[in-house]
Amino acid sequence: MTAGWRRGSFPSARRSVRRIVAIAIAVVVFAVIVAEVAADVVNSGHAAERVAAQTYVAEVIPVIDDSTTLASTMHLLRDGVTSLDRTSLEEALGSLVAGTSQNLAQLGALGVSAPTPRSQQLLQATLVERAGAARTLAGAIALAIGPTASSPGSSSPTGGASRGSALPASVVLARANAVTLVVQAGKRFMTGDRDYSAFVRSLPRSSRPERLPSSKWVTDPAAWSKASVTTWVAQLSSTPRLQVHESLVIVAMTVQPPVVRIIGLPTTTTTTSTTTTSTTTTTTIPGRTTSSTTSTSTTTTSTSTTTTTLQLPPPGSTSVLLPTTQVSVVLVVANAGNAEISGIWAVASVVPEPLTGRHRGPGMPTRSTSARIGRLAPGASVVATLPALRVATGGAYTLWASVGTGSLPAGPVTGPPKGVGQTDEVKIKVASG
């Protein structure tokens, strides 16, 4: 029985071994499958990262190209600014400052992440430095060509002080501040170049960084040294066409009701030459005739007085108005300078003529009116109609019209305004009713 029991246990043992082997094989196969799946997942992840990195590089290329293009404007300002006039200079400065700021905003709106946080930080730092340097350079140039940095007659054509003269302390200080700012701008431009080089090196090889364009703003670091910049600022400060020239003028002045005639105008003498030609025919030989010509020259001199409604009558004349109790002054004001002028005002005043003869006694009061014009760009003009002024029929007045800047005058302006501006004087007389 014992032997029979042992013989019966062999098939069961063989089945257990086969089961164990099958399980082991299944485990190995499962492990292989899992490994392959994991490898596929890893490989697909790497592929996705590679595609994302290459997409980022492709997207930032236009941003970098735009930044590099702005470098030409910077070089124009640094190397060729003395060949510009003030209008062209302001346009170039505005283009540089606005362009670098927009370039930075363009990067922020890209919508594609950099392969690494460091790459993102370095490219952003590049554009931040360039935008900040552009603003600093603009401020330095404005200081260098401003009224405090120039001293008419004290500078030589090469930018130094003329022999036997010294620059005022205010000019020396303004130029020194401008030099400091330009040197700072140069350092920031060069820092931006270094940040860009580091940005390119920080990108993984899978992103194909070799596709990125070169972007170097400063090609000659010596041009941004203090010695070089000092000479450059002196040239800027001594270039007349770059200096601020403010000129606010009254182009025309009219009144309502309109002028009907002008008295007291100088007489005009006109000389007219008249040549008269006559032909006389005489008979000297029968059958033949001869003609002789006689020329007579006559000079006529006439004197005339011009009566017109000039907008700005000459001094000594008087403009006569229709009977009225109020007069409105209309001015055409223009900015004849090369810089924007702000805070412009216009004032008109009627000052009664002194009473004489039997009319001695207290006269009529002086009256004034004013209006704000605001600001005018170089070459711009505006028509300003001031509130009406009270007058009396039969009265004679001196009409003063002024334009200026700053605080609005509280009373009549009968002389040249402080600072930029102009004053005109016209005699008017209101006809009796």
Secondary structure, 3 states (H helix, E strand, C coil): CHHHHHHHHHHHHHHHHHHHHHHHHHHHHHHHHHHHHHHHHHHHHHHHHHHHHHHHHHHHHHHHHHHHHHHHHHHHHHHHHHHCCHHHHHHHHHHHHHHHHHHHHHHHCCCCCCCCHHHHHHHHHHHHHHHHHHHHHHHHHHHHCCCCCCCCCCECCCCCECCCCCCCHHHHHHHHHHHHHHHHHHHHHHHHHHHHHHHHHHCCHHHCHHHCCCCCCCCCHHHHCHHHHHHHHHHHHCCHHHCCCCCEEEEEEEEECCEEEEECCCCEEEEEEEEEEEEEEEEEECCEEEEEEEEEEEEEEEEECCCCCCCCCCCCCEEEECCCCEEEEEEEEEECCCCCEEEEEEEEEEEECCCCHHHCCCCCCCEEEEEEEEEECCCCEEEEECCCEECCCCCEEEEEEEEEECCCCCCCCCCCCCCCEEEEEEEEEECCC
